[in-house]
């Protein structure tokens, strides 16, 4: 894995952390929006399925070892929180997004949106199932109370629907910008961009031997004239 890939993976891991720490309260409700699911979708689109999943696996590992990168902290006991199912499915969401986009021969905004939002739907399906399971089996809530939390999740799904649509509209410009940055960051050697073949430099000794074999006498060093003699014009 190259340094550039590692830097990009780490960058999107940091974006996911920031997306979880940014909380936008919804008026007249106890719900707060985060940007985690959105940045997971971005990582799958920009990095591709494999590297996008790596970025989210790194995020998951950092939180489970105790770093407070999740929305409500971190630590292995976070697996008992109802919202952990969404985090658990982040690598799968990023992978499915990047993989489905890579399989498209021709992309337009509609196809891009369907590929990206299908990953979001998988994230919500796993998250809701995990949330209901924890509420029933761990917190001993009633089945009715557990399923009563689903409508608030659907409100967040509407938010991600809008964000993903905006992301798909901006995707072509984002990829052009990344392509330009890659061109600018290409290493330059001896004033020539990398990837451009240079003419091989012939060794002077080999050149001299080659001319001797061909019967051409190499030019001799000029003999200096004695001092005091004026050369004729």
C-alpha positions as CSV (number, residue, x, y, z in Angstrom):
1,X,0.0,0.0,0.0
2,X,1.4,3.3,-1.1
3,X,1.8,6.4,1.1
4,X,-0.8,8.3,-0.9
5,X,-3.4,5.5,-0.3
6,X,-2.6,5.5,3.5
7,X,-3.0,9.3,3.7
8,X,-6.3,9.2,1.9
9,X,-7.7,6.4,4.0
10,X,-6.6,8.2,7.2
11,X,-8.1,11.5,5.9
12,X,-11.6,9.9,5.4
13,X,-11.3,8.2,8.8
14,X,-10.8,11.6,10.3
15,X,-13.8,13.0,8.3
16,X,-16.0,10.2,9.8
17,X,-14.8,11.1,13.3
18,X,-15.6,14.8,12.7
19,X,-19.0,13.8,11.2
20,X,-19.9,12.0,14.4
21,X,-18.8,14.8,16.7
22,X,-20.8,17.5,14.8
23,X,-24.3,17.4,16.1
24,X,-27.2,19.4,14.6
25,X,-30.2,19.5,16.9
26,X,-33.6,19.2,15.2
27,X,-36.1,21.9,16.6
28,X,-38.9,20.6,18.8
29,X,-37.5,17.0,18.9
30,X,-34.8,15.3,21.0
31,X,-33.1,14.2,17.8
32,X,-29.7,15.5,16.7
33,X,-28.4,15.0,13.2
34,X,-24.8,13.8,12.5
35,X,-22.8,13.6,9.3
36,X,-21.3,10.1,9.8
37,X,-23.4,8.3,7.2
38,X,-22.8,11.0,4.7
39,X,-19.0,10.9,5.0
40,X,-19.1,7.1,4.9
41,X,-20.8,7.5,1.5
42,X,-18.2,10.0,0.4
43,X,-15.4,7.6,1.3
44,X,-16.9,4.8,-0.8
45,X,-17.3,7.1,-3.8
46,X,-13.9,8.8,-3.6
47,X,-11.7,5.9,-2.4
48,X,-13.5,3.0,-3.9
49,X,-15.0,0.0,-2.1
50,X,-11.8,-1.5,-0.7
51,X,-10.1,1.6,0.6
52,X,-13.4,3.1,1.7
53,X,-14.0,0.0,3.9
54,X,-10.5,0.2,5.3
55,X,-11.2,3.8,6.3
56,X,-14.3,2.8,8.2
57,X,-12.6,-0.3,9.8
58,X,-9.9,2.1,11.1
59,X,-12.7,4.3,12.6
60,X,-14.4,1.3,14.2
61,X,-11.1,0.0,15.6
62,X,-10.1,3.4,17.1
63,X,-13.5,3.6,18.9
64,X,-13.4,0.1,20.2
65,X,-10.0,0.4,21.7
66,X,-11.2,3.3,23.8
67,X,-10.6,6.5,21.9
68,X,-13.7,8.9,22.1
69,X,-14.3,9.0,18.4
70,X,-17.9,7.7,18.4
71,X,-20.8,10.1,18.9
72,X,-21.1,9.3,22.6
73,X,-17.6,8.3,23.4
74,X,-15.8,5.0,22.8
75,X,-14.7,1.7,24.4
76,X,-15.7,-1.9,23.8
77,X,-18.8,-1.5,25.9
78,X,-20.2,0.7,23.2
79,X,-21.4,-2.5,21.4
80,X,-24.2,-2.6,23.9
81,X,-25.5,0.8,22.8
82,X,-28.6,0.7,20.5
83,X,-26.8,2.9,17.9
84,X,-23.8,0.7,17.5
85,X,-25.4,-1.2,14.7
86,X,-25.0,1.8,12.4
87,X,-21.3,2.1,13.1
88,X,-20.9,-1.6,12.7
89,X,-22.2,-1.4,9.2
90,X,-20.1,1.5,8.1
91,X,-17.4,-0.6,6.4
92,X,-20.1,-2.6,4.5
93,X,-21.8,0.6,3.4
94,X,-18.6,2.1,2.0
95,X,-17.6,-1.1,0.3
96,X,-21.0,-1.6,-1.4
97,X,-21.1,2.1,-2.5
98,X,-17.6,1.9,-4.1
99,X,-18.1,-1.6,-5.6
100,X,-21.5,-0.8,-7.2
101,X,-20.2,2.4,-8.7
102,X,-17.1,0.6,-10.1
103,X,-19.4,-1.9,-11.9
104,X,-21.2,0.8,-13.9
105,X,-20.0,1.2,-17.5
106,X,-21.7,4.6,-17.8
107,X,-22.6,6.8,-14.9
108,X,-25.1,9.6,-14.6
109,X,-26.6,11.3,-11.6
110,X,-29.5,8.8,-11.2
111,X,-27.2,5.7,-11.4
112,X,-24.8,7.3,-9.0
113,X,-27.5,8.2,-6.6
114,X,-29.0,4.7,-6.7
115,X,-25.6,3.1,-6.0
116,X,-24.8,5.5,-3.2
117,X,-28.2,5.4,-1.5
118,X,-28.4,1.6,-1.7
119,X,-25.4,1.6,0.7
120,X,-27.2,4.0,3.0
121,X,-30.2,1.8,3.0
122,X,-28.1,-1.2,4.0
123,X,-26.6,0.9,6.8
124,X,-30.1,1.8,8.1
125,X,-31.4,-1.8,7.8
126,X,-28.6,-3.2,9.9
127,X,-28.7,-0.3,12.3
128,X,-32.5,-0.5,13.0
129,X,-32.3,-4.3,13.4
130,X,-29.4,-3.9,15.9
131,X,-31.2,-1.1,17.7
132,X,-34.4,-3.1,18.2
133,X,-32.5,-6.1,19.3
134,X,-30.5,-4.2,22.0
135,X,-33.6,-2.5,23.3
136,X,-35.5,-5.7,23.7
137,X,-32.8,-8.2,24.8
138,X,-30.4,-5.9,26.8
139,X,-32.4,-3.0,28.1
140,X,-35.6,-5.2,28.4
141,X,-37.8,-2.7,26.7
142,X,-41.1,-3.9,25.3
143,X,-41.4,-4.7,21.7
144,X,-43.8,-1.8,21.2
145,X,-41.3,0.6,22.8
146,X,-38.5,-0.7,20.8
147,X,-40.3,-0.3,17.5
148,X,-41.5,3.2,18.6
149,X,-38.0,4.5,18.0
150,X,-38.0,3.6,14.3
151,X,-40.0,6.8,13.1
152,X,-37.2,9.0,14.5
153,X,-34.7,7.0,12.5
154,X,-36.7,7.5,9.3
155,X,-36.4,11.3,9.9
156,X,-32.6,10.9,9.7
157,X,-33.0,8.8,6.6
158,X,-34.7,11.8,4.9
159,X,-31.7,13.9,5.9
160,X,-29.3,11.5,4.3
161,X,-31.5,11.2,1.2
162,X,-31.0,14.9,0.6
163,X,-27.3,14.9,1.4
164,X,-26.6,12.0,-0.9
165,X,-28.5,13.7,-3.7
166,X,-26.4,16.8,-3.3
167,X,-23.2,14.7,-3.1
168,X,-24.1,13.0,-6.5
169,X,-24.6,16.4,-8.1
170,X,-21.2,17.6,-6.9
171,X,-19.4,14.3,-7.6
172,X,-18.1,15.1,-11.1
173,X,-16.6,18.4,-9.9
174,X,-15.0,16.7,-6.9
175,X,-13.3,14.0,-9.1
176,X,-12.0,16.7,-11.5
177,X,-10.6,18.6,-8.6
178,X,-8.9,15.4,-7.2
179,X,-7.5,14.6,-10.7
180,X,-6.0,18.1,-10.9
181,X,-4.4,17.8,-7.5
182,X,-2.9,14.5,-8.5
183,X,-1.4,16.0,-11.6
184,X,0.1,18.9,-9.6
185,X,1.6,16.5,-7.1
186,X,3.4,14.3,-9.6
187,X,7.1,14.1,-8.7
188,X,9.5,15.9,-11.0
189,X,13.0,14.6,-11.7
190,X,15.7,16.7,-13.4
191,X,13.1,19.2,-14.6
192,X,11.1,16.5,-16.3
193,X,7.7,15.1,-15.0
194,X,7.8,11.5,-14.0
195,X,6.5,9.0,-16.5
196,X,8.1,10.7,-19.5
197,X,10.9,8.5,-21.0
198,X,14.3,10.1,-21.3
199,X,16.8,9.4,-24.0
200,X,19.6,7.1,-22.7
201,X,22.9,8.8,-22.2
202,X,25.8,7.0,-24.0
203,X,29.0,6.5,-22.1
204,X,31.9,8.6,-23.7
205,X,34.3,5.6,-23.5
206,X,31.8,3.3,-25.2
207,X,31.3,6.0,-27.9
208,X,35.1,6.2,-28.5
209,X,35.5,2.4,-28.8
210,X,32.5,2.3,-31.2
211,X,34.1,4.8,-33.5
212,X,37.5,3.0,-33.4
213,X,35.8,-0.2,-34.4
214,X,34.1,1.5,-37.3
215,X,37.5,2.8,-38.6
216,X,36.9,6.4,-37.8
217,X,39.7,8.0,-35.9
218,X,38.6,10.0,-33.0
219,X,39.6,13.7,-33.1
220,X,43.0,14.3,-31.4
221,X,43.6,17.0,-28.9
222,X,44.9,20.2,-30.6
223,X,48.7,20.7,-30.2
224,X,49.4,24.2,-28.7
225,X,51.6,26.5,-30.8
226,X,54.9,27.6,-29.3
227,X,54.7,30.8,-27.5
228,X,55.7,34.0,-29.4
229,X,54.7,32.6,-32.9
230,X,51.9,34.6,-34.5
231,X,49.5,32.5,-36.4
232,X,48.7,33.4,-40.0
233,X,45.2,34.3,-40.9
